């Protein structure tokens, strides 16, 4: 008796009693109680007959089993109406319990494919997806701080989709079907002007497309250029110099520089081992141009470490003088980009907002896509990403 009680507890069926147990099946029934006749409204407890129905319920210890419900049909002694008993966990005309439906939908919050969820819950893939398609999210309210970024989704024939998040509360807001300028402007224009005027900051990477859309859609918003994407430009410039310099090396030295490039990209203050510092010094001693490029990269990181706009302007001026003195084309190009985005970079330093959270969301989306071998329908992908972050 104690084992039977624990079985119903594990299956979340405390209101039912187990009347038969075999190796791979359970037979349960509801307790007998008074029912109201749906025809005449009189009370009755008289049973007309029983019917056995096979239903699907929650998985138990990752094992499949058959669950049978012994359903009663009551009969009204006043009008002879026959009707089935009330069932709180199984809706009419259904063969799947409400708890199982809720459990299947909840599994979509994990990084699992629909086929894996269907296998774990002993249903078909179509059934699992059909249940999840009931999940939908309305258009959100725009927050004071908004972050936007693109990711490669490949849904409904569009290569890229856009993600909107609230970086302050760390909460995804919406997924946009593509990154086209007209569609982005149309989407933001669908919000009332009062909401758009409420947005104070918009965090983004160094995308001219996004910048033009934000300026036209949000009259009071200050654009913030993400610091990571800004610093990454210095690494790219250094990598370009390394590839250019190592073309003159022998095959052995060229392969050595390629395999050891992470020593060049890593900040000098983060090199903990003496062996790494010595190896880096030997690499820089081979080429004066590479040594100059490495110094410019390190100085640029110090510029981005500034705590306020005054300090930034002072450090940037010193860095700019070094760039002009060394005259390396890759860093000349970087200097022009930084000057073009000066106000947005200073806003990032002053406010401290970044695209860190949205990049984490994009990484989770990539893992989900890889696990599911892609998600073709945009609406399903949008709801899945928002549901995982809820």
Backbone torsions as a table, in degrees:
resi	resn	phi	psi	omega
1	UNK	NA	-39.0	-179.8
2	UNK	-65.6	-39.0	178.8
3	UNK	-64.3	-39.2	179.5
4	UNK	-65.2	-40.1	178.6
5	UNK	-63.6	-41.0	178.7
6	UNK	-68.3	-32.9	177.8
7	UNK	-63.3	-46.2	178.1
8	UNK	-65.6	-31.0	177.9
9	UNK	-68.2	-44.5	179.3
10	UNK	-63.7	-35.3	-178.4
11	UNK	-86.9	1.1	-178.0
12	UNK	58.6	43.7	-179.5
13	UNK	-128.4	47.8	-176.7
14	UNK	-63.3	-24.9	-178.3
15	UNK	-77.9	-9.9	-178.2
16	UNK	-105.3	159.7	176.0
17	UNK	-117.1	141.6	179.2
18	UNK	-88.7	125.2	-177.4
19	UNK	-109.4	-13.0	177.9
20	UNK	-156.9	138.2	179.8
21	UNK	-133.7	129.6	172.0
22	UNK	-124.1	-173.1	-176.4
23	UNK	-63.7	-37.4	-175.3
24	UNK	-126.8	18.5	-177.8
25	UNK	-150.5	155.3	174.9
26	UNK	-131.5	142.8	174.2
27	UNK	-121.2	124.9	-175.2
28	UNK	-127.6	161.9	174.8
29	UNK	-151.8	155.9	177.4
30	UNK	-81.2	154.0	176.6
31	UNK	-68.2	148.9	179.2
32	UNK	-75.9	134.3	-178.8
33	UNK	-155.2	171.0	179.7
34	UNK	-66.9	138.6	175.6
35	UNK	-128.0	154.1	177.4
36	UNK	-98.4	129.1	-179.2
37	UNK	-65.2	126.3	179.5
38	UNK	-70.1	-11.6	-177.8
39	UNK	-93.9	-52.1	-175.6
40	UNK	-111.0	-10.3	177.2
41	UNK	82.9	6.3	178.7
42	UNK	-83.1	154.1	178.8
43	UNK	-84.7	144.9	178.4
44	UNK	-151.7	151.1	175.0
45	UNK	-131.2	11.4	-176.7
46	UNK	-82.1	126.0	-179.2
47	UNK	-90.4	131.1	177.2
48	UNK	-88.1	-50.5	176.8
49	UNK	-164.0	179.7	178.4
50	UNK	-122.3	148.0	174.6
51	UNK	-134.9	140.8	-177.4
52	UNK	-99.6	124.3	-179.3
53	UNK	-124.2	130.7	176.2
54	UNK	-85.1	126.3	-177.7
55	UNK	-128.5	165.4	177.1
56	UNK	-108.6	137.3	-176.3
57	UNK	-137.8	-174.7	-177.0
58	UNK	-57.3	142.7	176.1
59	UNK	-65.7	148.9	-178.5
60	UNK	-123.1	110.2	176.8
61	UNK	54.1	37.8	176.3
62	UNK	59.7	27.5	178.1
63	UNK	-119.9	143.6	177.5
64	UNK	-84.4	145.6	178.5
65	UNK	-153.8	161.4	178.3
66	UNK	-102.3	129.7	178.6
67	UNK	-114.6	124.5	-179.6
68	UNK	-113.9	135.1	177.6
69	UNK	-108.0	122.4	176.2
70	UNK	-88.7	99.2	-173.2
71	UNK	-90.0	138.2	175.9
72	UNK	-94.7	146.2	166.2
73	UNK	-115.3	121.1	178.1
74	UNK	-89.2	158.3	176.3
75	UNK	-128.6	135.6	179.4
76	UNK	-85.5	124.0	-179.1
77	UNK	-71.7	-12.3	-177.2
78	UNK	-91.5	-41.8	-177.4
79	UNK	-121.6	2.8	178.4
80	UNK	62.5	20.7	177.3
81	UNK	-73.2	133.5	177.6
82	UNK	-107.3	134.9	-176.9
83	UNK	-153.6	152.7	178.7
84	UNK	-78.4	154.4	179.3
85	UNK	-68.3	156.5	176.5
86	UNK	-67.9	135.2	-178.0
87	UNK	-126.5	109.2	-175.4
88	UNK	-74.8	-18.8	-174.6
89	UNK	-110.5	-2.1	-180.0
90	UNK	-136.4	114.4	-178.8
91	UNK	-72.2	163.2	-178.3
92	UNK	-64.8	138.6	179.9
93	UNK	66.6	17.3	-179.2
94	UNK	-110.7	150.4	175.7
95	UNK	-118.4	12.1	179.3
96	UNK	-128.9	129.4	-176.5
97	UNK	-69.5	156.5	178.7
98	UNK	-63.0	-36.8	178.9
99	UNK	-63.4	-37.3	178.7
100	UNK	-68.0	-40.0	177.6
101	UNK	-61.4	-44.9	178.9
102	UNK	-63.9	-38.5	-179.9
103	UNK	-66.6	-41.6	179.5
104	UNK	-62.4	-45.1	179.5
105	UNK	-63.5	-40.0	-179.4
106	UNK	-64.6	-26.6	-180.0
107	UNK	-67.9	-21.5	179.3
108	UNK	-73.5	-8.0	174.4
109	UNK	-77.2	-13.1	178.6
110	UNK	-95.9	162.2	178.6
111	UNK	-81.1	78.3	-179.5
112	UNK	-136.6	149.8	176.5
113	UNK	-78.7	160.0	179.7
114	UNK	-64.4	-34.2	179.1
115	UNK	-67.0	-37.2	178.0
116	UNK	-68.0	-40.0	178.0
117	UNK	-64.5	-42.9	179.4
118	UNK	-63.0	-40.1	179.5
119	UNK	-65.7	-42.0	-178.3
120	UNK	-68.2	-27.9	-176.5
121	UNK	-105.8	4.7	174.8
122	UNK	61.4	42.1	173.0
123	UNK	-129.5	173.1	178.0
124	UNK	-80.7	159.8	178.2
125	UNK	-62.6	-39.6	179.0
126	UNK	-61.0	-41.7	179.2
127	UNK	-65.0	-43.2	179.5
128	UNK	-61.8	-45.3	179.4
129	UNK	-67.3	-37.9	179.5
130	UNK	-63.5	-37.2	177.8
131	UNK	-68.5	-42.9	-178.8
132	UNK	-68.6	-27.2	-179.5
133	UNK	-65.0	-11.9	173.8
134	UNK	-73.8	-17.1	178.1
135	UNK	-78.9	128.8	179.4
136	UNK	-150.4	152.0	-177.8
137	UNK	-125.2	132.1	178.4
138	UNK	-76.5	175.1	177.0
139	UNK	-65.6	135.7	-173.8
140	UNK	-82.3	174.2	169.9
141	UNK	-90.9	139.6	-178.5
142	UNK	-77.4	131.3	179.9
143	UNK	-88.4	178.7	177.2
144	UNK	-70.0	-35.5	179.9
145	UNK	-116.6	123.1	-176.6
146	UNK	-122.7	140.4	177.9
147	UNK	-125.3	136.7	-177.7
148	UNK	-131.9	141.3	177.4
149	UNK	-158.9	160.4	179.2
150	UNK	-104.8	158.6	172.5
151	UNK	-149.1	156.0	-177.4
152	UNK	-85.3	104.4	-176.1
153	UNK	-105.3	-31.6	-179.5
154	UNK	55.6	39.5	179.9
155	UNK	-102.4	136.1	178.0
156	UNK	53.8	36.2	175.3
157	UNK	84.2	-6.0	177.7
158	UNK	-94.4	132.3	-176.0
159	UNK	-73.4	-39.6	-176.6
160	UNK	-120.4	143.2	170.2
161	UNK	-119.4	164.9	-179.5
162	UNK	-116.4	142.7	178.9
163	UNK	-115.9	133.0	174.9
164	UNK	-112.8	131.2	178.9
165	UNK	-136.4	164.4	171.0
166	UNK	-101.4	100.3	-175.7
167	UNK	-69.1	-20.4	-179.3
168	UNK	-74.3	-45.9	179.3
169	UNK	-94.1	-3.0	-178.9
170	UNK	54.3	63.8	-176.4
171	UNK	-144.2	122.5	174.6
172	UNK	-65.0	143.5	-177.8
173	UNK	-108.4	-49.9	-176.0
174	UNK	-162.5	160.6	174.8
175	UNK	-118.1	129.9	179.6
176	UNK	-102.6	146.0	-169.0
177	UNK	-67.3	-30.3	179.1
178	UNK	-153.3	-176.7	-178.0
179	UNK	-115.6	19.8	-179.7
180	UNK	-68.6	141.2	-175.2
181	UNK	-59.2	-46.4	-177.3
182	UNK	-63.1	-41.8	-178.9
183	UNK	-69.4	-37.1	177.3
184	UNK	-65.0	-45.4	178.9
185	UNK	-62.7	-40.2	179.3
186	UNK	-64.8	-40.0	179.6
187	UNK	-64.3	-49.8	-178.8
188	UNK	-67.5	-30.8	178.3
189	UNK	-69.2	-18.5	178.6
190	UNK	-72.4	-14.6	175.5
191	UNK	-84.3	145.8	176.8
192	UNK	-60.7	150.2	-178.0
193	UNK	-61.5	-27.6	178.9
194	UNK	-65.0	-40.7	178.1
195	UNK	-67.5	-43.1	-178.6
196	UNK	-66.6	-33.6	177.7
197	UNK	-71.6	-19.3	-179.5
198	UNK	-74.6	-21.2	-178.4
199	UNK	-74.5	122.8	-177.6
200	UNK	-97.9	-36.6	-177.2
201	UNK	-134.2	143.6	173.3
202	UNK	-129.3	118.4	-178.2
203	UNK	-96.8	135.5	-176.6
204	UNK	-157.5	169.4	171.9
205	UNK	-82.4	-175.3	-176.1
206	UNK	-83.7	66.3	-178.5
207	UNK	-108.6	118.7	178.0
208	UNK	-65.7	-32.0	178.1
209	UNK	-62.5	-51.2	179.7
210	UNK	-62.5	-38.7	-177.2
211	UNK	-63.4	-41.5	179.5
212	UNK	-67.0	-38.4	178.9
213	UNK	-66.8	-43.5	-178.3
214	UNK	-65.0	-42.4	-179.3
215	UNK	-63.3	-35.0	-179.4
216	UNK	-82.2	-21.5	-174.3
217	UNK	-100.2	-28.7	-175.4
218	UNK	-122.1	100.7	-173.0
219	UNK	-66.9	-30.3	-174.6
220	UNK	-106.6	5.9	-173.8
221	UNK	-85.6	140.2	173.3
222	UNK	-101.2	127.4	-176.9
223	UNK	-82.4	135.2	179.4
224	UNK	-117.0	123.4	177.1
225	UNK	-87.4	123.2	-177.0
226	UNK	-60.0	131.6	-175.6
227	UNK	-66.1	-35.1	-179.9
228	UNK	-61.7	-45.9	-179.3
229	UNK	-67.2	-31.0	177.1
230	UNK	-69.5	-47.1	179.5
231	UNK	-65.4	-30.4	-179.5
232	UNK	-63.0	-29.2	178.8
233	UNK	-62.3	-35.5	177.7
234	UNK	-66.6	-39.6	176.8
235	UNK	-64.6	-40.6	178.7
236	UNK	-63.8	-39.9	178.8
237	UNK	-63.9	-43.3	178.6
238	UNK	-64.3	-41.1	178.4
239	UNK	-62.0	-39.0	178.6
240	UNK	-64.2	-39.6	177.2
241	UNK	-65.7	-42.6	-179.8
242	UNK	-60.3	-45.5	-179.3
243	UNK	-64.5	-34.9	179.2
244	UNK	-70.8	-40.9	-177.4
245	UNK	-71.6	-41.7	-172.5
246	UNK	-73.6	-7.9	175.2
247	UNK	-63.8	-25.1	-179.4
248	UNK	-85.9	-5.8	-176.9
249	UNK	-85.0	167.6	171.2
250	UNK	-73.2	166.9	-177.8
251	UNK	-59.4	-41.2	-177.9
252	UNK	-64.2	-48.5	-178.4
253	UNK	-68.4	-35.1	179.0
254	UNK	-63.7	-44.0	177.8
255	UNK	-66.1	-34.8	178.5
256	UNK	-63.9	-44.9	179.6
257	UNK	-65.1	-38.1	-179.6
258	UNK	-65.2	-44.1	-178.9
259	UNK	-71.4	-24.0	-177.7
260	UNK	-102.9	16.5	-175.3
261	UNK	-64.3	-24.4	-178.2
262	UNK	-67.5	-23.3	174.0
263	UNK	-67.2	-33.9	177.6
264	UNK	-72.8	-37.7	-175.4
265	UNK	-78.3	-27.8	-179.4
266	UNK	-74.6	142.5	179.7
267	UNK	-65.6	143.0	-174.8
268	UNK	-62.2	-35.6	-178.5
269	UNK	-70.2	-15.3	179.1
270	UNK	-93.5	-1.5	175.6
271	UNK	-80.5	110.9	-174.6
272	UNK	-92.4	-33.3	-174.3
273	UNK	-88.3	141.4	177.4
274	UNK	-65.6	-31.8	179.3
275	UNK	-63.3	-39.4	179.3
276	UNK	-66.9	-40.2	179.5
277	UNK	-65.5	-39.9	179.4
278	UNK	-67.6	-41.5	178.7
279	UNK	-63.6	-40.8	177.8
280	UNK	-62.9	-43.7	179.5
281	UNK	-61.3	-38.3	178.5
282	UNK	-67.4	-37.4	178.9
283	UNK	-67.1	-42.1	-178.1
284	UNK	-72.2	-25.3	-179.6
285	UNK	-71.9	-18.1	-177.9
286	UNK	-73.4	-35.2	-174.4
287	UNK	-135.6	126.0	178.2
288	UNK	-69.2	-38.0	179.5
289	UNK	-63.7	-42.5	178.5
290	UNK	-65.5	-38.3	178.2
291	UNK	-63.8	-41.2	177.9
292	UNK	-65.7	-42.1	178.8
293	UNK	-62.9	-40.2	178.5
294	UNK	-64.1	-40.0	178.6
295	UNK	-64.3	-41.4	178.5
296	UNK	-64.4	-37.9	177.4
297	UNK	-63.5	-44.6	179.7
298	UNK	-65.4	-40.5	178.8
299	UNK	-66.7	-34.1	179.4
300	UNK	-67.5	-37.2	176.3
301	UNK	-63.9	-36.2	176.4
302	UNK	-66.1	-35.4	175.1
303	UNK	-61.2	-44.1	-178.6
304	UNK	-73.6	-13.3	176.0
305	UNK	-81.5	-0.8	-179.1
306	UNK	-58.7	147.4	-177.0
307	UNK	-99.7	-14.6	177.8
308	UNK	-151.0	173.8	-174.9
309	UNK	-67.4	-35.6	-179.7
310	UNK	-63.8	-47.0	179.3
311	UNK	-64.5	-38.6	179.2
312	UNK	-61.3	-47.8	-178.0
313	UNK	-61.0	-41.1	-179.6
314	UNK	-64.9	-47.8	-178.4
315	UNK	-68.9	-38.0	-179.8
316	UNK	-64.4	-36.6	179.1
317	UNK	-63.4	-41.1	177.8
318	UNK	-66.3	-42.0	178.3
319	UNK	-63.7	-40.3	-179.9
320	UNK	-61.9	-39.1	178.1
321	UNK	-63.0	-40.2	177.6
322	UNK	-66.3	-39.7	178.4
323	UNK	-61.6	-44.4	-179.1
324	UNK	-67.4	-32.5	-179.4
325	UNK	-72.2	-43.6	-178.6
326	UNK	-76.3	-31.5	176.5
327	UNK	54.6	54.1	174.9
328	UNK	-97.5	123.7	-170.1
329	UNK	-60.0	-36.1	-179.7
330	UNK	-63.6	-39.4	-179.6
331	UNK	-83.0	-22.8	170.7
332	UNK	-64.2	-40.6	176.9
333	UNK	-65.2	-41.5	177.1
334	UNK	-61.2	-41.2	-179.4
335	UNK	-61.9	-41.2	178.4
336	UNK	-63.9	-40.5	179.1
337	UNK	-64.4	-44.0	-179.1
338	UNK	-65.2	-38.5	177.1
339	UNK	-64.8	-39.6	179.2
340	UNK	-63.7	-34.7	-177.7
341	UNK	-104.2	25.6	-174.7
342	UNK	-55.5	-52.4	-176.3
343	UNK	-63.1	-39.8	-179.3
344	UNK	-68.7	-36.4	178.9
345	UNK	-70.2	-42.2	177.7
346	UNK	-62.4	-37.0	177.2
347	UNK	-62.6	-36.8	177.6
348	UNK	-65.8	-40.6	179.8
349	UNK	-68.9	-37.7	-176.9
350	UNK	-74.0	-38.0	-174.5
351	UNK	-93.4	-31.7	-177.4
352	UNK	84.7	0.7	178.7
353	UNK	-76.5	147.1	179.9
354	UNK	-147.2	176.3	178.6
355	UNK	-96.1	22.1	-177.0
356	UNK	-59.8	-44.8	-177.7
357	UNK	-67.7	-41.5	-177.7
358	UNK	-68.5	-32.2	175.5
359	UNK	-66.7	-36.0	174.7
360	UNK	-63.6	-39.9	176.7
361	UNK	-63.7	-41.0	178.4
362	UNK	-64.4	-37.9	178.3
363	UNK	-65.2	-41.3	177.5
364	UNK	-64.5	-36.4	177.8
365	UNK	-64.6	-40.2	178.0
366	UNK	-63.3	-41.0	178.3
367	UNK	-64.2	-41.5	178.7
368	UNK	-62.8	-45.4	178.9
369	UNK	-60.9	-42.3	-179.5
370	UNK	-66.2	-38.2	179.5
371	UNK	-68.3	-39.2	-176.8
372	UNK	-90.5	0.5	-174.3
373	UNK	56.1	39.2	178.0
374	UNK	93.2	150.5	174.9
375	UNK	-124.2	115.9	-170.1
376	UNK	-79.3	-40.5	-175.8
377	UNK	-86.1	127.5	-177.0
378	UNK	-65.6	-44.1	-177.6
379	UNK	-59.5	-42.1	179.5
380	UNK	-67.2	-39.9	178.6
381	UNK	-66.2	-42.3	178.7
382	UNK	-59.0	-49.6	-178.7
383	UNK	-67.0	-33.0	179.8
384	UNK	-67.3	-44.5	-179.2
385	UNK	-65.4	-43.2	179.8
386	UNK	-68.0	-36.0	-179.3
387	UNK	-69.8	-36.2	178.7
388	UNK	-65.7	-29.3	-177.2
389	UNK	-93.9	-4.4	-176.3
390	UNK	-71.0	NA	NA
